[in-house]
Amino acid sequence: MQVKLELKIVSAENHTAPQRGQKEGQKEGQKELSPRQLDIIHLLENTPDATMPKIAEVMAITYRTVRRDME
């Protein structure tokens, strides 16, 4: 199974005050990425053809953890 991940970096300019529980610049419905999710993104930036099993192996985590983090 291969999964295509598209990384889109957008400007986080938000001139309105954040709602309760929301960080500055964060849009409604967005979640903050965990350090491990950021590591996966950096790995994919350097190795765009990496598969989920290969990511799991390189990061010493389970395939299921990679899948959950990518969801």
N, C-alpha and C positions, 0 to 999 in steps of 0.2 A: 504494500500500500504506500503510495506516495502522496504527500500533501504539499500543495503549493502555498507558500506563505508570501504575501505581499506586504511589504513594509512601507507605510506612507507616513512621512514626517510632515507635520503641519505646524503652522505657527500657533502658539498657545495664547495669542492675545485675546484677552477677555476683559472688557472694561466694566463689567457689572460685578457686583459683590458676589462671592460664592455663596451657595445655599448651605444650610447646616449639613455638616459631614462632608462637604465638598472642598477640595483644595483650590487655591488661587490658580486660575488658568485651566482648570479641569472642567470639561463639559459635562452636562448632566448625563448620567448613564455610563460614563467612563470610569474605569477602575485604574488605580495606580499599579504599575508593574512591579513584581517582586524582583529582588536581586537575581534570582535564578532565571526568571523570564528574560531579564536584560542580558544575562550571560548567553542564553540561547540566541537572542537576536544578534549579539556580537559575533557569535560563532557562525551564524548564517551569513552575516555580512562578509566574513572572511572565507567561508566555504559554502557558497550558495547552493551547491548540489548535494549537500549533506542530507542523508536520510534520517528519519526519526531513530531507527536503531543505532546508527552511527553517532548521533548526538548523545543518545543514552550512554553509549560506550565511552565516548570522550569525556563526558561530564560525570561519569560513574554514578548514574542514577538509572532508574528503571524506565523501560519504554513507556509504561503507563504514566509515569511522572512527566515525561516529555510531552506526551499527548495531552495530559490535563493542563500543563502550563501553556501549551500552544492554543488550547481552546479558550 
